[in-house]
Amino acid sequence: MNTKTHATVSALTRGELARLTGCNAETIRYYEARGVLPAPRRAENGYRHYDRRHIAILNFIIQFRDLGFSLAQCRGLLSLEHDHSGQCQAVSKQIHSHIEVVERRIAELKGVASTLRAAAKKCSTDPAAQCHVLDILLQVETDESSGAKS
């Protein structure tokens, strides 16, 4: 964490919070508007003052978003913070559910990679040669257009 003193960490501006966490200031505004990041206290001049808690929550959101969790899922996980009965089970359920989504996506991406490898094998290294992959795509397009009535 930054070397700011305790006093200044309890009165961060949005820009300072953005710099400390690496999160865009507009994204912080968005998270506040969506109720995921709690509203900061306001100074007499109306400026928002963020504190250590906002840093922790924002870092949590950033980490879980990087893991592919939706904003709604982050909100749900954060809401479990004060529910000490079954808290770990609820978090575990969310994580296991997300693991299933990630594993399905990995399988889909492996299929995409396999398709791309097969297409790349059909490509010639001869720069003057006609591309067979494009031939196939163009043939499909030609077949579809010839079946259409003019």
N, C-alpha and C positions, 0 to 999 in steps of 0.2 A: 504494500500500500504506500501511498505517497507520504512524504515526511511532514505533512501538515499537522499542526498541533490539534489537540482535542477541541479547543475553542473554535478553530476555523473549520474543522470538519463538521461541526454542528450548524454551520451557517454557509453552506455551499450554494453558489448560484447554479442554474441549470448548465451553463457553460462549463463550470468547474466540475460538476458531476459528470458531464459528458467526457471531459478530458481524463478524469480519473478512471472511468470505466471503459473508455473507448467506444462508447455508444453515442450515436448522433443525437444532438439536442432535439431535433424534430421527432426522433423516435421516442425519446423520453417524454415529450409532450403527448405523443400518441398513446404511450402506455398509461400515462396519467388519465387521459380522456377515456380510455377503455376500462379504467378502474383496476388495472393490474398493479400499477405503482401507486401507492397511497399519495394523496395530495400532501405537499409539504406545508409546513407552517408559513405564515406570511409575516413579514416584518411590517412595521408601521408604515413604511413607504410603499407597501404592496409587493415588494420583491419576495420571491419564493426562497425559502431557506431549507435546503436538503441537509440530511445528516447521515451518520454512519449506517443507520437502518436502511436508508434509501440506496446507499452504495451496495449493501449486502443483497437487498432484493433485486436491484438492477443486475448485479453480477449473476444471481441465480437465474433470472429471466434470460440473460444472454447465453449462459451455459446450456440451459435446457432448449432454447431456440436453436442453438448450434447442433444439438442432438436430434433436432427434427420435431420437437414438441410444438404444438400449436400454441397460440397465445391463450386460448381457452383452457388448454391443458395446464399451462403454467399457472393460470389463475386458480384452477382447481387444486393444484398441488400446494400453492401458497395458502389457500383457504384451510388446508389441513394443519397448518402450523400450530394452532391453539387447540386442536382436537386430539388430546393425548390418548383417548380410548380408540384403539384400532388404527391409529395414525400410520404405523408402519405397514400394516396390511393394506391400507388404502393406497399408499404410495407404491408399494410392491405391485399391486394390481394394475395401477396405471403404467408402471414401467414394463411389466410383462406384456401388457396389451400393446404398448409401443414397440416392443421387441418383435412381436408378430408382424406388425406393419412394416418394420424395417426389413425383416427377413423376406417378406413377400416382395418388397421393392428390390431387394438384392437379386432375387430370382428373376424378376422382370428385367433388370439391367443386365444380368448374365445372358438372357435371351436376346436382348438388343445387341450385346457385344458379339454373340455368336452370329447373328444375322449380318452384322457389319463385317465380320471376318470373312464370311462366305461371299459377300458382295465384293470385298477387296480382292479376294482370290480371283475373281472373274475379271478384274481390271488388268489390262495389259501394261507392261512397262514400256511398250513402244509408243512414243508420243504421237505418232502418225496414225495409230490404230483407232478405230471407232470404239467407243465405250459400250460394252455389252450390258452393263447395268442400266445405262441411260436408254439403250435399245429396248430393254424389257419395260422400263417405265413408260417410254414413248409408245410402245406397242399397246400397253394397257390403255393409255390415253386415246390412241387412235381407235382401238376397238370400241371404247365407250362412245367416242364421238361419231363413229360410223353407225352405231346402233341407234343413235338419236335421230328423230325425224326432223327434217329441215323445214 
